[in-house]
Amino acid sequence: MLQEGKEERLEYIQLSHRPRNHTKQDQDGAVPADRARRYSRAAERLKKQRRNRMLAISGLSAVLLVLIVCIVFKVLHKDTVNVEGAPVSNAGGETGDGAKLSEKNFQFTMAADKQEVGSAQEIKEIADYEGYAVRYPVIGNEAMDAGIRQRAEDIVSVFKAEVTSCKSEKAVRMIMQADYESYKTKEELVSVKFDIHKELPLASAAGESVETYTYNVSDGAEISLSDVLKEGFLDLLAEKTKSFAEGQTGKVIETAIAPELSNFKYYTWNEDGLTLYFPGGSLVEGVDDVLSFTVPMEDLKDFLTRNLADGMEGGQEVQGPVSGGKVDPNKPMVCLTFDDGPKSSTTPELLDLLEANDARATFFVVGSMLKHEGAEDIIRRELELGCQVGNHTLDHENLKNISDEEITQQVEGVNDILSGWGLPKCSTVRPPYGGYNNHVLSYVQYPLARWDVDTEDWKTRDAASTINNVLYDEKLKAEDGDIILMHDIHPETIEACRTIIPELKARGFQLVTMEEMFEAKGIAFEPGKAYYSSGFIKDDFGS
């Protein structure tokens, strides 16, 4: 039986190969030894094939085992990697996508001597893999604190948007932390700098950056460099920045040292001077850190409009209004008054018209407009031409509808801005919308300026209508002692004045300020009264 089984298997092997031509002897069984050799060689080939298959299977198993070990190792030890392949460090010392965030990832370490003013408050939110913490100062000035808080919230909003753009199916840690420095200068300014650190998969958004903001101590308003430094300061800052940059290692970026305001948008004021900040790569190529240097206050002294440097008294000394000419009390006169400015695109053109016609006017300015670039120069020119600058409140609030404290802030906020420029305070207040009552009349310690000719230029925005109301309308046209209301923020009003000003002069009117008119007519211009014209003055609003 055993021999028969072997023969059957060998016969199977033989049949699996190419058929051969058998000799007659094979068929008759005449040569059995030769057949046995053939069977032996076939058996050897079969064993070899089996051995090779086993070796191949063993090798493949070994490769698969190595791959499995590598994958497990990487999962247990991997780092978070940004899109460019560079590792992103994890705050708090933990690494890896699997390391969840905790409070220890958000530790504030700012030195106390860099937080000169304010008490620290935080905005914080921490999830498993995403979190932020922003610390900001509370100064104790309501308007300033609201502004600083909003800036802190803006930083958070930007980070949240970046997180949204980086979202993927894979859990990746995304962190933002911002701490602050705060400085106070001569009871005039408060500067706040946020140092911001971000860890994000998006390399362009990760890293270190700064944001800076400066505020008036008087009213809490946010201000710019142009509010503190007068014309020519950009050339000085460009020169100082170039000298600083050339002392660094790397190629200076030429566009960053040009005398342009956009190159100096990060700065803080302090008792030593003006510190400028330049985010990594913005001033010198190859430098990723934030660079900074301080321009000494002494070097800025000739450009300051505020009492920030030792030895200064209220900034540049400026005289009060200069009379444009003697007022003849025996000749008719009117007061042209302009509200809501100054505006750089219209007010200078009006001043040109006044100067060309030897005329003066009274400008009731709004504090929010005084914060615009170029406003100080316009006010200085108004005074140089003999015009009067009046107070139209900080934010154009209706004085009847706000508290006494708010009335004081609205009125004195404008005076604080002018005083900061070294200019005289306003001697009269025009209540916005003409709104006042007996309480406002007695509380505001300045004469209230009303009007008796309302051109309604603010309503019609039509030059022809304004001209008609001042010169030709039977009920409104100008008469001796009138106070005429217009607005220097509207181009149509300026166009109307091209006709109104010379025509009034041709009709024999003197165009004077309110102070000049009441002085010339021997009328006291004093608090507790509302002045509509030289012939109509109220000291009781009535019921």
RAZIQUI-V498606 format. One record per pair of residues at least 24 apart in sequence whose C-alpha atoms are under 8 Angstrom apart, sorted by sequence separation. I is the first residue (numbers start at 0). J is the second residue. D is the distance in Angstrom with one decimal. If there is no record, write none. Layout:
i=I j=J d=D
i=I j=J d=D
//
This chain:
i=101 j=125 d=7.0
i=131 j=155 d=7.5
i=173 j=197 d=7.6
i=174 j=198 d=5.0
i=189 j=213 d=5.7
i=190 j=214 d=6.4
i=234 j=258 d=5.3
i=271 j=295 d=5.9
i=272 j=296 d=4.1
i=335 j=359 d=7.8
i=336 j=360 d=5.8
i=337 j=361 d=6.4
i=338 j=362 d=6.1
i=339 j=363 d=6.4
i=340 j=364 d=5.1
i=341 j=365 d=7.6
i=362 j=386 d=7.5
i=364 j=388 d=7.0
i=390 j=414 d=7.8
i=452 j=476 d=7.6
i=13 j=38 d=7.8
i=100 j=125 d=7.0
i=173 j=198 d=5.4
i=174 j=199 d=6.8
i=188 j=213 d=6.8
i=189 j=214 d=5.2
i=233 j=258 d=4.9
i=271 j=296 d=5.9
i=272 j=297 d=7.7
i=335 j=360 d=5.1
i=336 j=361 d=4.7
i=337 j=362 d=4.9
i=338 j=363 d=4.8
i=339 j=364 d=5.4
i=340 j=365 d=6.1
i=359 j=384 d=7.2
i=361 j=386 d=5.8
i=362 j=387 d=6.2
i=363 j=388 d=6.0
i=364 j=389 d=6.2
i=365 j=390 d=6.9
i=366 j=391 d=7.7
i=452 j=477 d=7.5
i=100 j=126 d=6.8
i=101 j=127 d=7.8
i=105 j=131 d=7.8
i=172 j=198 d=7.7
i=173 j=199 d=5.0
i=188 j=214 d=5.7
i=189 j=215 d=6.6
i=233 j=259 d=6.5
i=255 j=281 d=6.9
i=256 j=282 d=7.6
i=270 j=296 d=7.6
i=334 j=360 d=6.3
i=335 j=361 d=6.4
i=336 j=362 d=5.8
i=337 j=363 d=6.0
i=338 j=364 d=6.2
i=339 j=365 d=5.4
i=342 j=368 d=7.0
i=359 j=385 d=6.3
i=360 j=386 d=5.2
i=361 j=387 d=4.6
i=362 j=388 d=4.9
i=363 j=389 d=4.2
i=364 j=390 d=5.5
i=365 j=391 d=5.1
i=366 j=392 d=6.2
i=367 j=393 d=6.0
i=100 j=127 d=5.4
i=105 j=132 d=6.6
i=172 j=199 d=7.4
i=173 j=200 d=7.5
i=188 j=215 d=5.0
i=189 j=216 d=6.5
i=233 j=260 d=6.9
i=255 j=282 d=5.6
i=272 j=299 d=7.8
i=334 j=361 d=7.3
i=336 j=363 d=7.3
i=338 j=365 d=7.9
i=341 j=368 d=6.0
i=359 j=386 d=5.1
i=360 j=387 d=6.5
i=361 j=388 d=5.8
i=362 j=389 d=5.7
i=363 j=390 d=5.1
i=364 j=391 d=5.2
i=365 j=392 d=5.5
i=366 j=393 d=3.9
i=367 j=394 d=6.0
i=465 j=492 d=7.2
i=13 j=41 d=7.6
i=99 j=127 d=5.0
i=100 j=128 d=5.8
i=187 j=215 d=6.2
i=188 j=216 d=5.3
i=340 j=368 d=6.1
i=341 j=369 d=6.8
i=359 j=387 d=8.0
i=361 j=389 d=6.7
i=363 j=391 d=5.1
i=364 j=392 d=7.4
i=365 j=393 d=5.4
i=366 j=394 d=6.2
i=457 j=485 d=7.5
i=9 j=38 d=6.2
i=12 j=41 d=7.0
i=99 j=128 d=5.6
i=100 j=129 d=7.3
i=122 j=151 d=8.0
i=171 j=200 d=7.6
i=187 j=216 d=5.3
i=252 j=281 d=7.2
i=339 j=368 d=7.6
i=340 j=369 d=7.9
i=365 j=394 d=6.5
i=452 j=481 d=7.0
i=454 j=483 d=7.3
i=455 j=484 d=8.0
i=456 j=485 d=6.2
i=457 j=486 d=6.8
i=460 j=489 d=7.3
i=462 j=491 d=5.0
i=466 j=495 d=5.7
i=470 j=499 d=7.1
i=479 j=508 d=7.6
i=98 j=128 d=8.0
i=100 j=130 d=7.4
i=122 j=152 d=7.9
i=186 j=216 d=6.6
i=187 j=217 d=7.2
i=252 j=282 d=5.4
i=343 j=373 d=6.7
i=347 j=377 d=6.7
i=354 j=384 d=6.9
i=365 j=395 d=6.6
i=451 j=481 d=6.4
i=452 j=482 d=6.3
i=453 j=483 d=6.3
i=454 j=484 d=6.1
i=455 j=485 d=7.4
i=456 j=486 d=7.0
i=461 j=491 d=5.8
i=462 j=492 d=5.9
i=465 j=495 d=6.3
i=466 j=496 d=7.7
i=469 j=499 d=7.2
i=251 j=282 d=6.1
i=252 j=283 d=5.6
i=343 j=374 d=7.0
i=346 j=377 d=7.5
i=350 j=381 d=7.1
i=450 j=481 d=7.5
i=451 j=482 d=5.7
i=452 j=483 d=4.7
i=453 j=484 d=5.1
i=454 j=485 d=6.3
i=460 j=491 d=5.9
i=461 j=492 d=7.5
i=482 j=513 d=7.9
i=9 j=41 d=7.8
i=96 j=128 d=7.9
i=251 j=283 d=4.6
i=252 j=284 d=6.7
i=342 j=374 d=7.2
i=398 j=430 d=6.6
i=450 j=482 d=4.9
i=451 j=483 d=6.5
i=452 j=484 d=6.0
i=453 j=485 d=7.2
i=457 j=489 d=7.6
i=460 j=492 d=7.3
i=462 j=494 d=6.1
i=463 j=495 d=6.8
i=466 j=498 d=7.1
i=9 j=42 d=7.7
i=250 j=283 d=5.5
i=251 j=284 d=6.4
i=341 j=374 d=6.2
i=397 j=430 d=7.0
i=398 j=431 d=7.3
i=449 j=482 d=7.6
i=450 j=483 d=5.9
i=451 j=484 d=7.9
i=462 j=495 d=4.6
i=466 j=499 d=6.2
i=470 j=503 d=7.8
i=165 j=199 d=7.6
i=249 j=283 d=5.8
i=250 j=284 d=5.3
i=323 j=357 d=7.2
i=343 j=377 d=7.6
i=397 j=431 d=5.5
i=450 j=484 d=6.2
i=165 j=200 d=6.6
i=248 j=283 d=7.8
i=249 j=284 d=5.6
i=250 j=285 d=7.9
i=323 j=358 d=7.5
i=390 j=425 d=5.7
i=396 j=431 d=6.2
i=397 j=432 d=6.7
i=399 j=434 d=6.2
i=456 j=491 d=7.9
i=165 j=201 d=6.7
i=247 j=283 d=7.4
i=249 j=285 d=6.3
i=323 j=359 d=7.1
i=341 j=377 d=7.0
i=389 j=425 d=5.1
i=390 j=426 d=7.8
i=392 j=428 d=7.6
i=395 j=431 d=5.5
i=398 j=434 d=6.5
i=399 j=435 d=5.5
i=407 j=443 d=7.9
i=456 j=492 d=6.5
i=480 j=516 d=7.5
i=162 j=199 d=7.6
i=249 j=286 d=7.3
i=270 j=307 d=7.7
i=341 j=378 d=7.6
i=388 j=425 d=6.1
i=389 j=426 d=6.6
i=390 j=427 d=6.2
i=391 j=428 d=6.0
i=392 j=429 d=7.9
i=397 j=434 d=6.0
i=398 j=435 d=6.4
i=399 j=436 d=6.7
i=406 j=443 d=7.9
i=244 j=282 d=6.9
i=389 j=427 d=5.4
i=390 j=428 d=4.6
i=391 j=429 d=5.2
i=392 j=430 d=7.4
i=397 j=435 d=7.9
i=244 j=283 d=6.7
i=389 j=428 d=5.9
i=390 j=429 d=6.1
i=391 j=430 d=6.1
i=392 j=431 d=7.4
i=403 j=442 d=7.7
i=389 j=429 d=7.2
i=391 j=431 d=6.3
i=399 j=439 d=6.7
i=398 j=439 d=6.9
i=128 j=170 d=6.9
i=128 j=171 d=6.3
i=129 j=172 d=5.7
i=130 j=173 d=6.6
i=131 j=174 d=5.7
i=132 j=175 d=6.6
i=133 j=176 d=5.7
i=134 j=177 d=6.2
i=135 j=178 d=6.8
i=136 j=179 d=7.5
i=161 j=204 d=7.5
i=128 j=172 d=4.4
i=129 j=173 d=4.8
i=130 j=174 d=5.2
i=131 j=175 d=4.6
i=132 j=176 d=4.9
i=133 j=177 d=4.6
i=134 j=178 d=5.0
i=135 j=179 d=5.9
i=128 j=173 d=6.3
i=129 j=174 d=5.9
i=130 j=175 d=6.6
i=131 j=176 d=5.5
i=132 j=177 d=6.4
i=133 j=178 d=6.0
i=134 j=179 d=6.4
i=136 j=181 d=7.5
i=375 j=420 d=7.5
i=366 j=412 d=7.0
i=366 j=413 d=5.1
i=369 j=416 d=7.7
i=365 j=413 d=7.1
i=243 j=292 d=7.5
i=482 j=531 d=6.5
i=366 j=416 d=7.6
i=481 j=531 d=7.8
i=482 j=532 d=5.4
i=481 j=532 d=5.0
i=339 j=391 d=7.1
i=480 j=532 d=5.6
i=481 j=533 d=6.7
i=211 j=264 d=7.9
i=212 j=265 d=7.9
i=338 j=391 d=7.2
i=480 j=533 d=4.8
i=211 j=265 d=5.4
i=212 j=266 d=7.6
i=213 j=267 d=6.9
i=480 j=534 d=6.9
i=210 j=265 d=6.5
i=211 j=266 d=6.0
i=212 j=267 d=7.3
i=213 j=268 d=7.7
i=239 j=294 d=7.3
i=209 j=265 d=7.5
i=211 j=267 d=6.7
i=135 j=193 d=8.0
i=236 j=294 d=7.9
i=321 j=382 d=6.7
i=323 j=384 d=6.3
i=320 j=382 d=4.8
i=321 j=383 d=6.1
i=322 j=384 d=7.7
i=323 j=385 d=4.9
i=319 j=382 d=6.9
i=320 j=383 d=6.4
i=321 j=384 d=6.9
i=322 j=385 d=4.8
i=323 j=386 d=7.9
i=117 j=181 d=7.5
i=320 j=384 d=7.7
i=321 j=385 d=4.6
i=322 j=386 d=7.9
i=114 j=179 d=7.3
i=115 j=180 d=7.7
i=116 j=181 d=5.8
i=320 j=385 d=5.1
i=321 j=386 d=7.9
i=363 j=428 d=7.7
i=114 j=180 d=4.9
i=115 j=181 d=5.5
i=116 j=182 d=6.2
i=320 j=386 d=6.7
i=363 j=429 d=6.8
i=113 j=180 d=5.2
i=114 j=181 d=4.7
i=115 j=182 d=5.2
i=116 j=183 d=6.6
i=209 j=276 d=7.9
i=232 j=299 d=8.0
i=320 j=387 d=6.8
i=113 j=181 d=6.3
i=114 j=182 d=6.7
i=115 j=183 d=6.8
i=109 j=178 d=6.8
i=113 j=182 d=7.3
i=209 j=278 d=6.9
i=109 j=179 d=7.4
i=208 j=278 d=5.9
i=232 j=302 d=6.3
i=105 j=176 d=6.8
i=107 j=178 d=6.8
i=109 j=180 d=7.7
i=143 j=214 d=6.8
i=207 j=278 d=7.8
i=208 j=279 d=7.7
i=231 j=302 d=7.5
i=100 j=172 d=7.7
i=143 j=215 d=8.0
i=207 j=279 d=7.8
i=230 j=302 d=7.4
i=99 j=172 d=7.7
i=229 j=302 d=5.3
i=96 j=170 d=6.4
i=146 j=220 d=7.9
i=192 j=266 d=7.9
i=228 j=302 d=5.2
i=229 j=303 d=6.5
i=96 j=171 d=5.3
i=143 j=218 d=7.6
i=144 j=219 d=7.7
i=146 j=221 d=7.5
i=192 j=267 d=7.0
i=228 j=303 d=4.8
i=229 j=304 d=6.6
i=96 j=172 d=6.2
i=140 j=216 d=7.9
i=142 j=218 d=7.0
i=143 j=219 d=4.0
i=191 j=267 d=6.9
i=227 j=303 d=6.0
i=228 j=304 d=5.8
i=142 j=219 d=4.9
i=143 j=220 d=6.3
i=190 j=267 d=5.2
i=227 j=304 d=5.5
i=140 j=218 d=7.9
i=141 j=219 d=7.3
i=142 j=220 d=6.8
i=143 j=221 d=7.5
i=190 j=268 d=5.9
i=226 j=304 d=7.9
i=227 j=305 d=6.4
i=446 j=524 d=6.4
i=140 j=219 d=6.3
i=189 j=268 d=7.4
i=190 j=269 d=7.6
i=446 j=525 d=4.9
i=447 j=526 d=7.2
i=188 j=268 d=7.4
i=209 j=289 d=7.9
i=445 j=525 d=6.6
i=446 j=526 d=4.0
i=447 j=527 d=7.6
i=449 j=529 d=6.4
i=450 j=530 d=7.1
i=451 j=531 d=5.3
i=207 j=288 d=7.3
i=208 j=289 d=7.0
i=445 j=526 d=4.4
i=446 j=527 d=6.1
i=447 j=528 d=6.2
i=448 j=529 d=5.9
i=449 j=530 d=5.4
i=450 j=531 d=4.3
i=451 j=532 d=6.2
i=207 j=289 d=7.4
i=444 j=526 d=5.4
i=445 j=527 d=7.2
i=446 j=528 d=5.6
i=447 j=529 d=4.6
i=448 j=530 d=5.2
i=449 j=531 d=4.7
i=450 j=532 d=6.3
i=89 j=172 d=8.0
i=443 j=526 d=7.4
i=444 j=527 d=7.2
i=446 j=529 d=6.3
i=447 j=530 d=6.2
i=448 j=531 d=6.7
i=449 j=532 d=7.9
i=184 j=268 d=6.6
i=443 j=527 d=7.6
i=446 j=530 d=7.5
i=182 j=267 d=7.6
i=183 j=268 d=7.5
i=184 j=269 d=5.2
i=185 j=270 d=7.2
i=441 j=526 d=7.6
i=182 j=268 d=6.9
i=183 j=269 d=6.1
i=184 j=270 d=5.4
i=440 j=526 d=7.8
i=441 j=527 d=5.2
i=182 j=269 d=5.6
i=183 j=270 d=7.5
i=440 j=527 d=5.3
i=440 j=528 d=6.6
i=440 j=529 d=7.4
i=79 j=171 d=6.9
i=79 j=172 d=7.7
i=440 j=538 d=7.7
i=440 j=540 d=7.9
i=437 j=539 d=6.2
i=319 j=422 d=7.2
i=437 j=540 d=5.4
i=317 j=421 d=6.1
i=318 j=422 d=7.5
i=319 j=423 d=6.2
i=436 j=540 d=5.6
i=437 j=541 d=7.4
i=313 j=418 d=7.1
i=314 j=419 d=7.1
i=315 j=420 d=7.2
i=316 j=421 d=5.9
i=317 j=422 d=6.0
i=318 j=423 d=7.9
i=435 j=540 d=7.9
i=436 j=541 d=8.0
i=313 j=419 d=6.4
i=314 j=420 d=6.2
i=315 j=421 d=5.7
i=316 j=422 d=7.8
i=313 j=420 d=7.1
i=314 j=421 d=5.3
i=313 j=421 d=5.1
i=89 j=198 d=7.3
i=88 j=198 d=7.4
i=87 j=198 d=6.7
i=87 j=199 d=7.7
i=87 j=200 d=7.8
i=306 j=419 d=7.3
i=305 j=419 d=5.1
i=304 j=419 d=6.6
i=305 j=420 d=5.8
i=304 j=420 d=4.9
i=305 j=421 d=7.0
i=304 j=421 d=6.7
i=81 j=199 d=7.4
i=82 j=200 d=6.0
i=187 j=305 d=7.8
i=81 j=200 d=4.4
i=82 j=201 d=6.2
i=83 j=202 d=7.0
i=187 j=306 d=7.6
i=80 j=200 d=6.9
i=81 j=201 d=6.3
i=82 j=202 d=6.7
i=187 j=307 d=7.4
i=81 j=202 d=6.2
i=185 j=306 d=7.2
i=185 j=307 d=5.7
i=184 j=307 d=6.7
i=386 j=511 d=8.0
i=387 j=512 d=5.9
i=386 j=512 d=6.3
i=387 j=513 d=7.6
i=387 j=514 d=7.7
i=349 j=487 d=7.4
i=346 j=487 d=5.7
i=345 j=487 d=6.5
i=346 j=488 d=6.9
i=358 j=500 d=7.8
i=345 j=488 d=6.0
i=226 j=370 d=6.8
i=333 j=477 d=7.3
i=345 j=489 d=7.0
i=349 j=493 d=6.0
i=352 j=496 d=7.8
i=356 j=500 d=7.3
i=226 j=371 d=7.9
i=333 j=478 d=7.1
i=342 j=487 d=7.4
i=345 j=490 d=6.2
i=348 j=493 d=7.3
i=352 j=497 d=6.9
i=356 j=501 d=6.5
i=226 j=372 d=7.1
i=332 j=478 d=7.8
i=333 j=479 d=5.8
i=334 j=480 d=7.4
i=336 j=482 d=7.0
i=338 j=484 d=7.6
i=340 j=486 d=7.5
i=341 j=487 d=7.2
i=342 j=488 d=5.7
i=225 j=372 d=6.1
i=331 j=478 d=7.7
i=332 j=479 d=5.2
i=333 j=480 d=5.2
i=334 j=481 d=6.3
i=335 j=482 d=6.3
i=336 j=483 d=5.8
i=337 j=484 d=6.3
i=338 j=485 d=6.4
i=339 j=486 d=6.3
i=340 j=487 d=6.1
i=341 j=488 d=7.1
i=349 j=496 d=7.6
i=353 j=500 d=7.5
i=222 j=370 d=6.8
i=225 j=373 d=7.9
i=331 j=479 d=4.8
i=332 j=480 d=5.8
i=333 j=481 d=5.1
i=334 j=482 d=4.8
i=335 j=483 d=5.1
i=336 j=484 d=5.3
i=337 j=485 d=4.8
i=338 j=486 d=4.7
i=339 j=487 d=7.1
i=340 j=488 d=5.8
i=345 j=493 d=6.9
i=352 j=500 d=7.7
i=356 j=504 d=7.8
i=226 j=375 d=7.9
i=331 j=480 d=7.2
i=332 j=481 d=7.7
i=333 j=482 d=6.2
i=334 j=483 d=6.1
i=335 j=484 d=6.7
i=336 j=485 d=6.0
i=337 j=486 d=4.6
i=338 j=487 d=6.4
i=339 j=488 d=6.6
i=333 j=483 d=7.5
i=335 j=485 d=7.5
i=336 j=486 d=7.8
i=337 j=487 d=5.4
i=338 j=488 d=7.9
i=360 j=510 d=6.9
i=358 j=509 d=7.4
i=359 j=510 d=5.6
i=360 j=511 d=5.9
i=361 j=512 d=5.3
i=358 j=510 d=5.2
i=359 j=511 d=5.0
i=360 j=512 d=5.1
i=361 j=513 d=6.7
i=358 j=511 d=6.7
i=359 j=512 d=6.1
i=360 j=513 d=7.9
i=333 j=508 d=6.6
i=335 j=510 d=6.9
i=331 j=507 d=6.9
i=332 j=508 d=4.8
i=333 j=509 d=6.4
i=334 j=510 d=5.9
i=335 j=511 d=7.4
i=330 j=507 d=7.6
i=331 j=508 d=5.1
i=332 j=509 d=4.4
i=333 j=510 d=5.5
i=334 j=511 d=5.4
i=335 j=512 d=7.4
i=330 j=508 d=7.2
i=331 j=509 d=6.3
i=332 j=510 d=5.9
i=333 j=511 d=6.4
i=334 j=512 d=5.7
i=330 j=509 d=7.3
i=332 j=511 d=6.8
i=334 j=513 d=6.0
i=334 j=516 d=7.5
i=326 j=509 d=7.5
i=333 j=516 d=7.6
i=332 j=516 d=7.2
i=326 j=511 d=7.7
i=326 j=515 d=7.3
i=218 j=408 d=7.1
i=326 j=516 d=7.9
i=328 j=519 d=5.2
i=327 j=519 d=7.2
i=328 j=520 d=6.1
i=326 j=519 d=6.7
i=218 j=412 d=5.7
i=217 j=412 d=6.8
i=218 j=415 d=7.9
i=217 j=415 d=6.5
//
